[in-house]
Amino acid sequence: MLTSITKGKRVMNTSPALKIEEALGLEEGYFMILQVYYNIEQEKKDE
């Protein structure tokens, strides 16, 4: 799962994000915020 996400083959969604954040002791929502920024950059490239 994590490898698929880091290679761009799969997007981050809430369930794995929460699990990874908890395991790493990160603030909830950290990875979802990164995913949104990534999506914005991809959209800009596509325009």
PDB file of N, CA, C, O and CB in Angstrom:
ATOM      1  N   MET A   1       0.829  -1.194   0.000  1.00  0.00           N
ATOM      2  CA  MET A   1       0.000   0.000   0.000  1.00  0.00           C
ATOM      3  C   MET A   1       0.870   1.253   0.000  1.00  0.00           C
ATOM      4  O   MET A   1       0.723   2.104  -0.877  1.00  0.00           O
ATOM      5  CB  MET A   1      -0.941   0.001   1.210  1.00  0.00           C
ATOM      6  N   LEU A   2       1.757   1.376   0.953  1.00  0.00           N
ATOM      7  CA  LEU A   2       2.579   2.580   1.061  1.00  0.00           C
ATOM      8  C   LEU A   2       3.455   2.766  -0.169  1.00  0.00           C
ATOM      9  O   LEU A   2       3.633   3.888  -0.644  1.00  0.00           O
ATOM     10  CB  LEU A   2       3.447   2.518   2.313  1.00  0.00           C
ATOM     11  N   THR A   3       4.002   1.672  -0.686  1.00  0.00           N
ATOM     12  CA  THR A   3       4.828   1.746  -1.885  1.00  0.00           C
ATOM     13  C   THR A   3       4.011   2.253  -3.066  1.00  0.00           C
ATOM     14  O   THR A   3       4.497   3.074  -3.844  1.00  0.00           O
ATOM     15  CB  THR A   3       5.435   0.376  -2.207  1.00  0.00           C
ATOM     16  N   SER A   4       2.790   1.782  -3.209  1.00  0.00           N
ATOM     17  CA  SER A   4       1.918   2.223  -4.300  1.00  0.00           C
ATOM     18  C   SER A   4       1.655   3.727  -4.220  1.00  0.00           C
ATOM     19  O   SER A   4       1.616   4.416  -5.239  1.00  0.00           O
ATOM     20  CB  SER A   4       0.589   1.454  -4.266  1.00  0.00           C
ATOM     21  N   ILE A   5       1.478   4.217  -3.008  1.00  0.00           N
ATOM     22  CA  ILE A   5       1.212   5.640  -2.809  1.00  0.00           C
ATOM     23  C   ILE A   5       2.444   6.461  -3.152  1.00  0.00           C
ATOM     24  O   ILE A   5       2.347   7.464  -3.860  1.00  0.00           O
ATOM     25  CB  ILE A   5       0.774   5.916  -1.359  1.00  0.00           C
ATOM     26  N   THR A   6       3.608   6.039  -2.654  1.00  0.00           N
ATOM     27  CA  THR A   6       4.827   6.820  -2.892  1.00  0.00           C
ATOM     28  C   THR A   6       5.259   6.799  -4.350  1.00  0.00           C
ATOM     29  O   THR A   6       5.943   7.716  -4.804  1.00  0.00           O
ATOM     30  CB  THR A   6       5.952   6.299  -2.029  1.00  0.00           C
ATOM     31  N   LYS A   7       4.871   5.766  -5.090  1.00  0.00           N
ATOM     32  CA  LYS A   7       5.213   5.688  -6.519  1.00  0.00           C
ATOM     33  C   LYS A   7       4.170   6.359  -7.399  1.00  0.00           C
ATOM     34  O   LYS A   7       4.304   6.373  -8.623  1.00  0.00           O
ATOM     35  CB  LYS A   7       5.372   4.236  -6.941  1.00  0.00           C
ATOM     36  N   GLY A   8       3.129   6.919  -6.781  1.00  0.00           N
ATOM     37  CA  GLY A   8       2.113   7.628  -7.544  1.00  0.00           C
ATOM     38  C   GLY A   8       1.105   6.737  -8.224  1.00  0.00           C
ATOM     39  O   GLY A   8       0.347   7.204  -9.074  1.00  0.00           O
ATOM     40  N   LYS A   9       1.075   5.471  -7.876  1.00  0.00           N
ATOM     41  CA  LYS A   9       0.124   4.547  -8.491  1.00  0.00           C
ATOM     42  C   LYS A   9      -1.213   4.549  -7.770  1.00  0.00           C
ATOM     43  O   LYS A   9      -2.205   4.033  -8.284  1.00  0.00           O
ATOM     44  CB  LYS A   9       0.694   3.141  -8.510  1.00  0.00           C
ATOM     45  N   ARG A  10      -1.234   5.125  -6.592  1.00  0.00           N
ATOM     46  CA  ARG A  10      -2.443   5.149  -5.775  1.00  0.00           C
ATOM     47  C   ARG A  10      -2.468   6.464  -5.009  1.00  0.00           C
ATOM     48  O   ARG A  10      -1.424   6.947  -4.572  1.00  0.00           O
ATOM     49  CB  ARG A  10      -2.500   3.925  -4.800  1.00  0.00           C
ATOM     50  N   VAL A  11      -3.644   7.042  -4.844  1.00  0.00           N
ATOM     51  CA  VAL A  11      -3.743   8.292  -4.091  1.00  0.00           C
ATOM     52  C   VAL A  11      -3.911   7.993  -2.603  1.00  0.00           C
ATOM     53  O   VAL A  11      -4.362   6.916  -2.212  1.00  0.00           O
ATOM     54  CB  VAL A  11      -4.924   9.151  -4.608  1.00  0.00           C
ATOM     55  N   MET A  12      -3.543   8.960  -1.801  1.00  0.00           N
ATOM     56  CA  MET A  12      -3.722   8.831  -0.355  1.00  0.00           C
ATOM     57  C   MET A  12      -5.190   9.064  -0.048  1.00  0.00           C
ATOM     58  O   MET A  12      -5.776  10.050  -0.497  1.00  0.00           O
ATOM     59  CB  MET A  12      -2.811   9.838   0.436  1.00  0.00           C
ATOM     60  N   ASN A  13      -5.785   8.156   0.718  1.00  0.00           N
ATOM     61  CA  ASN A  13      -7.142   8.393   1.191  1.00  0.00           C
ATOM     62  C   ASN A  13      -7.142   8.367   2.713  1.00  0.00           C
ATOM     63  O   ASN A  13      -6.106   8.122   3.331  1.00  0.00           O
ATOM     64  CB  ASN A  13      -8.129   7.338   0.617  1.00  0.00           C
ATOM     65  N   THR A  14      -8.266   8.612   3.304  1.00  0.00           N
ATOM     66  CA  THR A  14      -8.356   8.843   4.744  1.00  0.00           C
ATOM     67  C   THR A  14      -7.892   7.660   5.587  1.00  0.00           C
ATOM     68  O   THR A  14      -7.135   7.846   6.540  1.00  0.00           O
ATOM     69  CB  THR A  14      -9.765   9.181   5.108  1.00  0.00           C
ATOM     70  N   SER A  15      -8.325   6.465   5.259  1.00  0.00           N
ATOM     71  CA  SER A  15      -8.014   5.304   6.086  1.00  0.00           C
ATOM     72  C   SER A  15      -6.509   5.058   6.235  1.00  0.00           C
ATOM     73  O   SER A  15      -6.014   5.008   7.361  1.00  0.00           O
ATOM     74  CB  SER A  15      -8.669   4.079   5.500  1.00  0.00           C
ATOM     75  N   PRO A  16      -5.766   4.902   5.123  1.00  0.00           N
ATOM     76  CA  PRO A  16      -4.326   4.689   5.303  1.00  0.00           C
ATOM     77  C   PRO A  16      -3.619   5.919   5.878  1.00  0.00           C
ATOM     78  O   PRO A  16      -2.637   5.792   6.609  1.00  0.00           O
ATOM     79  CB  PRO A  16      -3.689   4.311   3.974  1.00  0.00           C
ATOM     80  N   ALA A  17      -4.119   7.097   5.548  1.00  0.00           N
ATOM     81  CA  ALA A  17      -3.506   8.320   6.074  1.00  0.00           C
ATOM     82  C   ALA A  17      -3.548   8.321   7.594  1.00  0.00           C
ATOM     83  O   ALA A  17      -2.542   8.603   8.245  1.00  0.00           O
ATOM     84  CB  ALA A  17      -4.220   9.571   5.520  1.00  0.00           C
ATOM     85  N   LEU A  18      -4.699   8.008   8.159  1.00  0.00           N
ATOM     86  CA  LEU A  18      -4.830   7.987   9.618  1.00  0.00           C
ATOM     87  C   LEU A  18      -3.932   6.926  10.251  1.00  0.00           C
ATOM     88  O   LEU A  18      -3.335   7.165  11.301  1.00  0.00           O
ATOM     89  CB  LEU A  18      -6.285   7.736  10.014  1.00  0.00           C
ATOM     90  N   LYS A  19      -3.833   5.772   9.626  1.00  0.00           N
ATOM     91  CA  LYS A  19      -2.992   4.702  10.158  1.00  0.00           C
ATOM     92  C   LYS A  19      -1.517   5.091  10.133  1.00  0.00           C
ATOM     93  O   LYS A  19      -0.796   4.867  11.105  1.00  0.00           O
ATOM     94  CB  LYS A  19      -3.206   3.415   9.363  1.00  0.00           C
ATOM     95  N   ILE A  20      -1.074   5.669   9.027  1.00  0.00           N
ATOM     96  CA  ILE A  20       0.323   6.075   8.898  1.00  0.00           C
ATOM     97  C   ILE A  20       0.641   7.208   9.868  1.00  0.00           C
ATOM     98  O   ILE A  20       1.682   7.195  10.525  1.00  0.00           O
ATOM     99  CB  ILE A  20       0.631   6.505   7.453  1.00  0.00           C
ATOM    100  N   GLU A  21      -0.245   8.177   9.955  1.00  0.00           N
ATOM    101  CA  GLU A  21      -0.040   9.308  10.863  1.00  0.00           C
ATOM    102  C   GLU A  21       0.058   8.841  12.309  1.00  0.00           C
ATOM    103  O   GLU A  21       0.910   9.312  13.062  1.00  0.00           O
ATOM    104  CB  GLU A  21      -1.176  10.324  10.717  1.00  0.00           C
ATOM    105  N   GLU A  22      -0.811   7.919  12.694  1.00  0.00           N
ATOM    106  CA  GLU A  22      -0.780   7.402  14.061  1.00  0.00           C
ATOM    107  C   GLU A  22       0.529   6.659  14.325  1.00  0.00           C
ATOM    108  O   GLU A  22       1.153   6.834  15.371  1.00  0.00           O
ATOM    109  CB  GLU A  22      -1.983   6.472  14.314  1.00  0.00           C
ATOM    110  N   ALA A  23       0.939   5.824  13.356  1.00  0.00           N
ATOM    111  CA  ALA A  23       2.170   5.050  13.519  1.00  0.00           C
ATOM    112  C   ALA A  23       3.405   5.948  13.627  1.00  0.00           C
ATOM    113  O   ALA A  23       4.355   5.632  14.343  1.00  0.00           O
ATOM    114  CB  ALA A  23       2.335   4.086  12.352  1.00  0.00           C
ATOM    115  N   LEU A  24       3.376   7.062  12.910  1.00  0.00           N
ATOM    116  CA  LEU A  24       4.526   7.967  12.914  1.00  0.00           C
ATOM    117  C   LEU A  24       4.404   9.094  13.930  1.00  0.00           C
ATOM    118  O   LEU A  24       5.326   9.895  14.088  1.00  0.00           O
ATOM    119  CB  LEU A  24       4.711   8.553  11.548  1.00  0.00           C
ATOM    120  N   GLY A  25       3.278   9.159  14.613  1.00  0.00           N
ATOM    121  CA  GLY A  25       3.079  10.207  15.609  1.00  0.00           C
ATOM    122  C   GLY A  25       2.870  11.579  15.001  1.00  0.00           C
ATOM    123  O   GLY A  25       3.236  12.591  15.599  1.00  0.00           O
ATOM    124  N   LEU A  26       2.283  11.616  13.815  1.00  0.00           N
ATOM    125  CA  LEU A  26       2.030  12.884  13.129  1.00  0.00           C
ATOM    126  C   LEU A  26       0.619  13.379  13.419  1.00  0.00           C
ATOM    127  O   LEU A  26      -0.256  12.619  13.835  1.00  0.00           O
ATOM    128  CB  LEU A  26       2.239  12.731  11.613  1.00  0.00           C
ATOM    129  N   GLU A  27       0.425  14.656  13.190  1.00  0.00           N
ATOM    130  CA  GLU A  27      -0.889  15.277  13.382  1.00  0.00           C
ATOM    131  C   GLU A  27      -1.886  14.696  12.378  1.00  0.00           C
ATOM    132  O   GLU A  27      -1.551  14.468  11.216  1.00  0.00           O
ATOM    133  CB  GLU A  27      -0.799  16.825  13.229  1.00  0.00           C
ATOM    134  N   GLU A  28      -3.113  14.461  12.842  1.00  0.00           N
ATOM    135  CA  GLU A  28      -4.156  13.962  11.935  1.00  0.00           C
ATOM    136  C   GLU A  28      -4.384  14.945  10.804  1.00  0.00           C
ATOM    137  O   GLU A  28      -4.470  16.153  11.024  1.00  0.00           O
ATOM    138  CB  GLU A  28      -5.473  13.714  12.695  1.00  0.00           C
ATOM    139  N   GLY A  29      -4.480  14.425   9.603  1.00  0.00           N
ATOM    140  CA  GLY A  29      -4.752  15.250   8.441  1.00  0.00           C
ATOM    141  C   GLY A  29      -3.513  15.649   7.667  1.00  0.00           C
ATOM    142  O   GLY A  29      -3.624  16.208   6.576  1.00  0.00           O
ATOM    143  N   TYR A  30      -2.349  15.379   8.199  1.00  0.00           N
ATOM    144  CA  TYR A  30      -1.090  15.786   7.554  1.00  0.00           C
ATOM    145  C   TYR A  30      -0.991  15.257   6.125  1.00  0.00           C
ATOM    146  O   TYR A  30      -0.734  16.018   5.193  1.00  0.00           O
ATOM    147  CB  TYR A  30       0.108  15.292   8.373  1.00  0.00           C
ATOM    148  N   PHE A  31      -1.196  13.954   5.958  1.00  0.00           N
ATOM    149  CA  PHE A  31      -1.067  13.365   4.628  1.00  0.00           C
ATOM    150  C   PHE A  31      -2.202  13.767   3.692  1.00  0.00           C
ATOM    151  O   PHE A  31      -1.998  13.860   2.482  1.00  0.00           O
ATOM    152  CB  PHE A  31      -1.012  11.863   4.738  1.00  0.00           C
ATOM    153  N   MET A  32      -3.378  14.004   4.226  1.00  0.00           N
ATOM    154  CA  MET A  32      -4.482  14.438   3.377  1.00  0.00           C
ATOM    155  C   MET A  32      -4.216  15.846   2.833  1.00  0.00           C
ATOM    156  O   MET A  32      -4.554  16.152   1.690  1.00  0.00           O
ATOM    157  CB  MET A  32      -5.812  14.405   4.162  1.00  0.00           C
ATOM    158  N   ILE A  33      -3.615  16.686   3.655  1.00  0.00           N
ATOM    159  CA  ILE A  33      -3.255  18.032   3.193  1.00  0.00           C
ATOM    160  C   ILE A  33      -2.212  17.933   2.083  1.00  0.00           C
ATOM    161  O   ILE A  33      -2.310  18.630   1.073  1.00  0.00           O
ATOM    162  CB  ILE A  33      -2.718  18.899   4.369  1.00  0.00           C
ATOM    163  N   LEU A  34      -1.218  17.073   2.266  1.00  0.00           N
ATOM    164  CA  LEU A  34      -0.215  16.878   1.216  1.00  0.00           C
ATOM    165  C   LEU A  34      -0.859  16.367  -0.070  1.00  0.00           C
ATOM    166  O   LEU A  34      -0.473  16.783  -1.163  1.00  0.00           O
ATOM    167  CB  LEU A  34       0.870  15.897   1.687  1.00  0.00           C
ATOM    168  N   GLN A  35      -1.833  15.473   0.049  1.00  0.00           N
ATOM    169  CA  GLN A  35      -2.513  14.938  -1.133  1.00  0.00           C
ATOM    170  C   GLN A  35      -3.249  16.038  -1.886  1.00  0.00           C
ATOM    171  O   GLN A  35      -3.230  16.070  -3.116  1.00  0.00           O
ATOM    172  CB  GLN A  35      -3.494  13.832  -0.732  1.00  0.00           C
ATOM    173  N   VAL A  36      -3.893  16.932  -1.157  1.00  0.00           N
ATOM    174  CA  VAL A  36      -4.614  18.033  -1.797  1.00  0.00           C
ATOM    175  C   VAL A  36      -3.642  18.942  -2.553  1.00  0.00           C
ATOM    176  O   VAL A  36      -3.922  19.342  -3.683  1.00  0.00           O
ATOM    177  CB  VAL A  36      -5.403  18.847  -0.745  1.00  0.00           C
ATOM    178  N   TYR A  37      -2.505  19.271  -1.936  1.00  0.00           N
ATOM    179  CA  TYR A  37      -1.511  20.099  -2.619  1.00  0.00           C
ATOM    180  C   TYR A  37      -0.980  19.405  -3.870  1.00  0.00           C
ATOM    181  O   TYR A  37      -0.767  20.046  -4.899  1.00  0.00           O
ATOM    182  CB  TYR A  37      -0.353  20.431  -1.673  1.00  0.00           C
ATOM    183  N   TYR A  38      -0.770  18.104  -3.780  1.00  0.00           N
ATOM    184  CA  TYR A  38      -0.322  17.336  -4.938  1.00  0.00           C
ATOM    185  C   TYR A  38      -1.365  17.378  -6.054  1.00  0.00           C
ATOM    186  O   TYR A  38      -1.028  17.579  -7.221  1.00  0.00           O
ATOM    187  CB  TYR A  38      -0.033  15.883  -4.536  1.00  0.00           C
ATOM    188  N   ASN A  39      -2.627  17.188  -5.687  1.00  0.00           N
ATOM    189  CA  ASN A  39      -3.710  17.224  -6.679  1.00  0.00           C
ATOM    190  C   ASN A  39      -3.789  18.581  -7.361  1.00  0.00           C
ATOM    191  O   ASN A  39      -4.019  18.659  -8.567  1.00  0.00           O
ATOM    192  CB  ASN A  39      -5.054  16.894  -6.018  1.00  0.00           C
ATOM    193  N   ILE A  40      -3.601  19.647  -6.599  1.00  0.00           N
ATOM    194  CA  ILE A  40      -3.630  21.000  -7.170  1.00  0.00           C
ATOM    195  C   ILE A  40      -2.505  21.160  -8.183  1.00  0.00           C
ATOM    196  O   ILE A  40      -2.725  21.679  -9.278  1.00  0.00           O
ATOM    197  CB  ILE A  40      -3.509  22.074  -6.057  1.00  0.00           C
ATOM    198  N   GLU A  41      -1.315  20.723  -7.831  1.00  0.00           N
ATOM    199  CA  GLU A  41      -0.175  20.838  -8.755  1.00  0.00           C
ATOM    200  C   GLU A  41      -0.393  20.013 -10.015  1.00  0.00           C
ATOM    201  O   GLU A  41      -0.037  20.450 -11.110  1.00  0.00           O
ATOM    202  CB  GLU A  41       1.119  20.396  -8.065  1.00  0.00           C
ATOM    203  N   GLN A  42      -0.966  18.838  -9.874  1.00  0.00           N
ATOM    204  CA  GLN A  42      -1.252  18.014 -11.048  1.00  0.00           C
ATOM    205  C   GLN A  42      -2.284  18.678 -11.952  1.00  0.00           C
ATOM    206  O   GLN A  42      -2.166  18.637 -13.177  1.00  0.00           O
ATOM    207  CB  GLN A  42      -1.744  16.632 -10.619  1.00  0.00           C
ATOM    208  N   GLU A  43      -3.289  19.286 -11.345  1.00  0.00           N
ATOM    209  CA  GLU A  43      -4.315  19.983 -12.121  1.00  0.00           C
ATOM    210  C   GLU A  43      -3.706  21.152 -12.893  1.00  0.00           C
ATOM    211  O   GLU A  43      -4.057  21.381 -14.051  1.00  0.00           O
ATOM    212  CB  GLU A  43      -5.441  20.483 -11.199  1.00  0.00           C
ATOM    213  N   LYS A  44      -2.802  21.887 -12.262  1.00  0.00           N
ATOM    214  CA  LYS A  44      -2.132  23.010 -12.928  1.00  0.00           C
ATOM    215  C   LYS A  44      -1.323  22.530 -14.121  1.00  0.00           C
ATOM    216  O   LYS A  44      -1.310  23.179 -15.167  1.00  0.00           O
ATOM    217  CB  LYS A  44      -1.221  23.756 -11.944  1.00  0.00           C
ATOM    218  N   LYS A  45      -0.643  21.390 -13.969  1.00  0.00           N
ATOM    219  CA  LYS A  45       0.150  20.846 -15.063  1.00  0.00           C
ATOM    220  C   LYS A  45      -0.720  20.429 -16.243  1.00  0.00           C
ATOM    221  O   LYS A  45      -0.326  20.565 -17.401  1.00  0.00           O
ATOM    222  CB  LYS A  45       0.963  19.662 -14.579  1.00  0.00           C
ATOM    223  N   ASP A  46      -1.909  19.920 -15.932  1.00  0.00           N
ATOM    224  CA  ASP A  46      -2.825  19.447 -16.967  1.00  0.00           C
ATOM    225  C   ASP A  46      -3.477  20.578 -17.754  1.00  0.00           C
ATOM    226  O   ASP A  46      -3.961  20.365 -18.866  1.00  0.00           O
ATOM    227  CB  ASP A  46      -3.892  18.594 -16.345  1.00  0.00           C
ATOM    228  N   GLU A  47      -3.491  21.766 -17.187  1.00  0.00           N
ATOM    229  CA  GLU A  47      -4.135  22.906 -17.878  1.00  0.00           C
ATOM    230  C   GLU A  47      -3.295  23.458 -18.991  1.00  0.00           C
ATOM    231  O   GLU A  47      -3.702  24.410 -19.657  1.00  0.00           O
ATOM    232  CB  GLU A  47      -4.438  24.011 -16.903  1.00  0.00           C
TER     233      GLU A  47
END
